[in-house]
């Protein structure tokens, strides 16, 4: 009698046909019925109400756990590929780097039935391709050559089941009917003698972000973003250096053992000819440190402790943070006789007031040397610098 046929047998018929009177008979019955772990014959399991969502907790090993399938974690920061309903039709978990988007399923039934020596139903099930158009999971082995167990979908019975062979009707645990809420029903587990009910929480979805291939895509996207900002920083610094050369200001590029990036250095005496406000400046050089930030990135608000969340407010907070970081402002003044000025640009095209002043200074210096209109030159500089920002 197959597992499919057993589903059609009434409960009283099963009890009449399987009479267990001794331990020997029980052993024989367990061997005969070990494959029957659908719901109790003749009874359709009604879906339980979805468990209320609760916040996923992050462990030290970078693993995000949802307490039950009904509260599957769809945090974008964990994976860009995984679907919030990974057990639906057509969901294979395929990503740009392989068929693994990090989803794992942990089964912890109230009864941990041993199928073979060393092979238990409970455990962590890892992606193993597809079966019947949906994800297929394979239980991690405990060693000793024990056979695999699989978690797969059976479309004929609309349920998820655990068995020795993908798609096989002989199963040891079952959850269904799946309907539109797969793995959100009470489980029925074979304990060797009878069916045992196990709650929805017996199955947990685990996101292994330290193993998922989708994480590589997150890294690639982040690298592209950082690389674009770094390229813009170099281009803007180079252009301002060249404008200073055109203005006969004899610029330098230095870190001075204090700064992380090269700054454009200008002699205060030469800069004074273009900006009279530098008359009382005690430092010998101006140090322009170019910074590129994303005004729409909310993490920058916390990073720079910005009180004003507008683009220029965030730029000002970034400037203050740079001056205070490692005491750069004071150290540059005392150790190098530099006035440290971070010039902040946003990738959205905003320019901090300090950067505006630096552009005005350069435009005046270049206009004097080249005998051109200072306003037209300044507008050209702004267009050129903004064009270097990431799109």
Phi and psi in degrees as a GROMACS rama.xvg file:
@    title "Ramachandran Plot"
@    xaxis  label "Phi"
@    yaxis  label "Psi"
@TYPE xy
-84.0727  168.028  UNK-2
-65.2632  -34.6402  UNK-3
-61.6099  -42.0084  UNK-4
-66.9729  -35.9564  UNK-5
-60.6405  -33.4167  UNK-6
-62.9825  -24.7759  UNK-7
-90.3389  -5.85581  UNK-8
-84.8776  138.875  UNK-9
-73.6857  155.38  UNK-10
-61.0933  -41.187  UNK-11
-67.6297  -32.4555  UNK-12
-65.8915  -40.5406  UNK-13
-64.54  -41.6765  UNK-14
-65.62  -34.6501  UNK-15
-72.3612  -34.6598  UNK-16
-82.9876  -20.4965  UNK-17
-119.268  95.2162  UNK-18
-108.941  119.436  UNK-19
-111.794  113.951  UNK-20
-115.812  -14.2425  UNK-21
-140.203  167.647  UNK-22
-64.0881  -34.2996  UNK-23
-65.9329  -41.8798  UNK-24
-64.6635  -37.4355  UNK-25
-63.5716  -38.8211  UNK-26
-62.8504  -43.4643  UNK-27
-64.0345  -41.7436  UNK-28
-66.1634  -39.2331  UNK-29
-62.9764  -40.6332  UNK-30
-64.8284  -36.9145  UNK-31
-73.446  -39.3199  UNK-32
-102.696  9.52839  UNK-33
-60.86  -23.52  UNK-34
-86.6513  -3.53856  UNK-35
-96.445  96.1295  UNK-36
-134.387  36.2765  UNK-37
-79.9584  -172.951  UNK-38
-65.9123  166.815  UNK-39
-55.3418  127.605  UNK-40
-50.2736  133.311  UNK-41
84.6853  -4.09506  UNK-42
-116.432  128.564  UNK-43
-94.7898  126.183  UNK-44
-78.4469  123.324  UNK-45
-81.5784  139.289  UNK-46
-62.0108  136.326  UNK-47
-82.6326  161.431  UNK-48
-63.9411  144.377  UNK-49
-62.4989  138.385  UNK-50
-67.9058  138.891  UNK-51
-61.2275  142.607  UNK-52
-68.9506  144.066  UNK-53
-136.224  156.218  UNK-54
-66.9887  134.454  UNK-55
-72.984  146.9  UNK-56
-111.66  141.592  UNK-57
-100.952  125.641  UNK-58
-87.5067  172.18  UNK-59
-63.5477  -31.9308  UNK-60
-84.8925  21.1831  UNK-61
63.7947  36.8991  UNK-62
-112.476  127.617  UNK-63
-101.814  127.433  UNK-64
-119.926  129.863  UNK-65
-97.7522  131.22  UNK-66
-58.2886  -28.994  UNK-67
-152.353  164.118  UNK-68
-59.554  -30.5541  UNK-69
-68.0359  -16.0535  UNK-70
-122.242  45.188  UNK-71
-57.7388  134.908  UNK-72
-80.0985  126.459  UNK-73
-117.346  34.7248  UNK-74
-63.5203  123.622  UNK-75
-65.1451  -25.8441  UNK-76
-71.2047  -14.8856  UNK-77
-88.6897  -45.5414  UNK-78
-152.315  137.756  UNK-79
-90.8468  -11.044  UNK-80
-102.312  -35.347  UNK-81
-66.4551  141.447  UNK-82
-89.3601  144.544  UNK-83
-68.0936  -9.64834  UNK-84
-126.527  72.5039  UNK-85
-70.0772  -6.91632  UNK-86
-106.317  11.1535  UNK-87
-80.781  173.543  UNK-88
-62.3918  137.102  UNK-89
80.2288  -3.59133  UNK-90
-83.8499  110.718  UNK-91
-110.26  -13.5582  UNK-92
80.7814  7.30335  UNK-93
-69.2295  131.415  UNK-94
-119.979  -174.66  UNK-95
-69.6323  -13.8063  UNK-96
-123.782  16.5457  UNK-97
142.535  177.764  UNK-98
-92.3322  54.0628  UNK-99
-154.4  106.24  UNK-100
-100.974  12.4854  UNK-101
101.341  -4.34651  UNK-102
-76.0587  131.62  UNK-103
-128.188  153.434  UNK-104
-121.829  125.775  UNK-105
-104.504  126.098  UNK-106
-107.799  124.245  UNK-107
-134.702  78.1773  UNK-108
-76.9883  157.13  UNK-109
-64.6179  -26.0801  UNK-110
-118.512  119.876  UNK-111
-98.5757  85.5656  UNK-112
-71.6995  135.04  UNK-113
-94.0583  111.658  UNK-114
-71.6321  -51.1988  UNK-115
-131.79  174.604  UNK-116
-59.226  113.074  UNK-117
88.3572  -2.47305  UNK-118
-111.149  108.275  UNK-119
-108.929  154.788  UNK-120
-68.114  -39.9085  UNK-121
-69.1977  148.409  UNK-122
150.445  -174.68  UNK-123
-99.3244  128.149  UNK-124
-105.766  124.22  UNK-125
-102.44  155.873  UNK-126
-58.0367  138.434  UNK-127
-142.014  35.4624  UNK-128
95.4969  -143.235  UNK-129
-131.257  159.385  UNK-130
-152.061  125.757  UNK-131
56.9337  36.2416  UNK-132
79.1468  7.2566  UNK-133
-133.38  175.885  UNK-134
-61.0563  148.907  UNK-135
-122.378  134.079  UNK-136
-121.967  147.617  UNK-137
-123.779  134.704  UNK-138
-71.4911  136.594  UNK-139
-65.9746  140.808  UNK-140
-88.4655  155.671  UNK-141
-98.7919  2.63944  UNK-142
97.8565  174.529  UNK-143
78.3005  16.1095  UNK-144
72.5389  22.5896  UNK-145
-70.0894  149.076  UNK-146
-72.5987  160.583  UNK-147
-76.0935  155.675  UNK-148
-121.841  146.932  UNK-149
-124.885  148.014  UNK-150
-112.036  120.551  UNK-151
-148.83  171.551  UNK-152
-103.713  136.416  UNK-153
-111.423  103.453  UNK-154
-65.7413  -31.4364  UNK-155
-63.1418  -33.2839  UNK-156
-107.593  -0.590643  UNK-157
50.8554  57.115  UNK-158
-150.488  160.032  UNK-159
-99.5392  138.506  UNK-160
-141.702  161.1  UNK-161
-113.849  126.04  UNK-162
-152.111  176.939  UNK-163
-78.9806  -23.9632  UNK-164
-132.338  131.063  UNK-165
-56.5501  127.506  UNK-166
84.463  -5.71807  UNK-167
-72.8431  145.772  UNK-168
-81.1607  -11.8246  UNK-169
-87.34  109.136  UNK-170
-130.28  165.99  UNK-171
-115.705  -15.1558  UNK-172
-152.689  148.458  UNK-173
-147.295  147.357  UNK-174
-137.894  116.128  UNK-175
176.668  -179.282  UNK-176
-68.059  138.999  UNK-177
-69.8254  -46.1642  UNK-178
58.0399  -134.874  UNK-179
-92.9593  2.4527  UNK-180
-130.511  69.2358  UNK-181
-62.3206  143.817  UNK-182
61.575  25.4968  UNK-183
-117.194  21.8019  UNK-184
-113.229  163.284  UNK-185
-63.0769  139.528  UNK-186
-87.4954  149.837  UNK-187
-117.665  123.225  UNK-188
-122.899  135.108  UNK-189
-81.6442  126.327  UNK-190
-104.355  12.1333  UNK-191
102.081  -20.2582  UNK-192
-132.718  -33.8898  UNK-193
-153.054  170.895  UNK-194
-83.1103  137.952  UNK-195
-122.725  133.001  UNK-196
-83.1054  136.438  UNK-197
-131.467  140.574  UNK-198
-69.9771  169.637  UNK-199
-55.5899  -38.2777  UNK-200
-66.4182  -2.60494  UNK-201
-63.4026  -25.7965  UNK-202
-110.338  125.914  UNK-203
-121.222  141.96  UNK-204
-94.9642  127.682  UNK-205
-118.576  130.735  UNK-206
-101.416  114.256  UNK-207
-95.9248  82.7697  UNK-208
-71.6945  -14.7513  UNK-209
-82.8411  -7.09133  UNK-210
-119.826  -20.3085  UNK-211
-68.4215  142.734  UNK-212
-74.0163  -22.9918  UNK-213
-63.8346  -22.983  UNK-214
-61.3681  -32.2922  UNK-215
-62.4385  -36.0903  UNK-216
-67.4348  -38.368  UNK-217
-59.2878  -44.3407  UNK-218
-64.6021  -40.7513  UNK-219
-64.1123  -41.7694  UNK-220
-64.7589  -43.5051  UNK-221
-64.2189  -41.5454  UNK-222
-62.1982  -41.5772  UNK-223
-62.1258  -42.1411  UNK-224
-64.0566  -46.5906  UNK-225
-66.6671  -41.1835  UNK-226
-63.5929  -37.7942  UNK-227
-65.0684  -41.9578  UNK-228
-66.9564  -38.7512  UNK-229
-65.68  -41.3174  UNK-230
-62.7105  -42.6326  UNK-231
-63.2533  -39.1297  UNK-232
-60.5264  -46.0727  UNK-233
-64.6453  -41.9056  UNK-234
-65.0938  -44.9823  UNK-235
-65.9662  -41.6803  UNK-236
-61.5319  -43.0904  UNK-237
-63.6375  -40.9958  UNK-238
-65.9868  -41.7437  UNK-239
-66.7044  -35.3955  UNK-240
-62.1551  -44.0618  UNK-241
-67.832  -37.7576  UNK-242
-62.6798  -39.5233  UNK-243
-64.4494  -36.5306  UNK-244
-64.1407  -42.9608  UNK-245
-63.3088  -28.5069  UNK-246
-87.8851  10.7935  UNK-247
57.9033  40.5308  UNK-248
-102.684  3.52329  UNK-249
45.6836  63.1498  UNK-250
-73.2765  160.633  UNK-251
-130.393  161.058  UNK-252
-120.442  115.898  UNK-253
-147.014  158.004  UNK-254
-103.88  -30.1717  UNK-255
69.917  14.7898  UNK-256
71.7636  9.74353  UNK-257
-122.272  -40.5505  UNK-258
-90.1074  152.419  UNK-259
-80.6225  -32.7984  UNK-260
-119.078  156.74  UNK-261
-63.5371  140.308  UNK-262
-111.353  151.333  UNK-263
-82.2177  116.875  UNK-264
-101.552  131.128  UNK-265
-126.208  140.127  UNK-266
-66.4568  131.309  UNK-267
-62.3221  -35.6787  UNK-268
-63.9665  -40.4684  UNK-269
-74.0888  -37.6007  UNK-270
-66.8932  -27.9422  UNK-271
-61.7855  -31.9845  UNK-272
-64.7571  -25.2562  UNK-273
-101.223  -17.6903  UNK-274
-140.609  100.701  UNK-275
-67.1013  -15.6699  UNK-276
-68.5571  -10.769  UNK-277
-88.332  10.266  UNK-278
-59.604  -37.7354  UNK-279
-101.188  13.9674  UNK-280
-70.9102  120.306  UNK-281
-76.1867  -23.9382  UNK-282
-76.9094  152.953  UNK-283
-83.7949  -23.2586  UNK-284
-138.101  153.154  UNK-285
-97.9216  135.156  UNK-286
-117.116  104.749  UNK-287
-93.4568  113.702  UNK-288
-105.273  110.251  UNK-289
-77.6472  131.042  UNK-290
-128.955  135.797  UNK-291
-117.85  125.05  UNK-292
-130.018  162.295  UNK-293
-100.521  112.836  UNK-294
-71.0654  -15.1946  UNK-295
-97.6789  -2.59538  UNK-296
-84.5795  110.692  UNK-297
-66.6018  -21.9898  UNK-298
-66.0851  -25.2695  UNK-299
-68.7165  -28.1235  UNK-300
-61.53  -45.7673  UNK-301
-73.13  -38.8432  UNK-302
-60.6187  -43.9554  UNK-303
-98.2688  4.82092  UNK-304
53.2979  48.2732  UNK-305
-75.8345  127.433  UNK-306
-84.2273  -36.646  UNK-307
-97.8216  116.668  UNK-308
-89.1267  5.83592  UNK-309
-71.2142  162.211  UNK-310
-55.4266  -45.0519  UNK-311
-73.112  -31.0811  UNK-312
-66.0246  -39.9294  UNK-313
-68.2276  -37.4168  UNK-314
-63.6958  -40.3623  UNK-315
-66.7135  -39.4269  UNK-316
-64.5866  -38.3878  UNK-317
-63.3285  -42.6648  UNK-318
-61.7478  -46.2818  UNK-319
-63.3795  -37.6117  UNK-320
-63.9128  -43.2281  UNK-321
-64.0004  -39.2002  UNK-322
-65.6504  -39.0966  UNK-323
-80.5055  -25.1537  UNK-324
-62.8162  124.43  UNK-325
53.8163  24.6217  UNK-326
57.0342  41.0967  UNK-327
-60.9156  -44.8162  UNK-328
-57.691  -49.4418  UNK-329
-68.6741  -42.8746  UNK-330
-64.4381  -40.8844  UNK-331
-61.9105  -40.0327  UNK-332
-70.0745  -44.5969  UNK-333
-81.2954  -40.3527  UNK-334
-88.1736  -29.0268  UNK-335
-122.214  -8.18442  UNK-336
58.8833  43.9808  UNK-337
-111.488  144.297  UNK-338
-95.1269  109.497  UNK-339
-79.4449  118.848  UNK-340
-126.368  101.737  UNK-341
-72.4455  126.844  UNK-342
-105.553  111.129  UNK-343
-102.015  129.641  UNK-344
-120.173  145.023  UNK-345
-101.727  152.375  UNK-346
-69.2526  -10.5208  UNK-347
-86.479  -2.14382  UNK-348
101.894  7.18237  UNK-349
-82.137  145.836  UNK-350
-125.111  127.98  UNK-351
-67.4391  156.091  UNK-352
-56.8561  -37.1106  UNK-353
-64.8911  -38.5354  UNK-354
-68.3872  -37.528  UNK-355
-60.2118  -42.8823  UNK-356
-63.9406  -39.6323  UNK-357
-65.0956  -39.6864  UNK-358
-65.0424  -41.1136  UNK-359
-62.5449  -41.998  UNK-360
-60.4845  -45.7075  UNK-361
-65.7795  -40.1654  UNK-362
-63.9175  -38.7828  UNK-363
-64.9184  -44.6779  UNK-364
-63.7561  -45.2722  UNK-365
-68.1965  -39.9171  UNK-366
-62.1031  -35.7426  UNK-367
-65.4777  -41.3892  UNK-368
-74.0652  -43.1108  UNK-369
-94.9395  -2.89226  UNK-370
56.6225  51.5235  UNK-371
-122.427  169.822  UNK-372
-69.2557  125.777  UNK-373
-67.7998  -37.1609  UNK-374
-67.505  -42.8706  UNK-375
-64.484  -39.4565  UNK-376
-65.8947  -40.7833  UNK-377
-64.6968  -42.0249  UNK-378
-61.9327  -38.2708  UNK-379
-64.6811  -40.5123  UNK-380
-62.4637  -45.3017  UNK-381
-61.3402  -45.8638  UNK-382
-60.4826  -41.2966  UNK-383
-66.0845  -41.7246  UNK-384
-70.7332  -41.9209  UNK-385
-66.1309  -32.4858  UNK-386
-64.5133  -20.9348  UNK-387
-83.0418  -12.2936  UNK-388
-72.0055  149.928  UNK-389
-60.0019  143.605  UNK-390
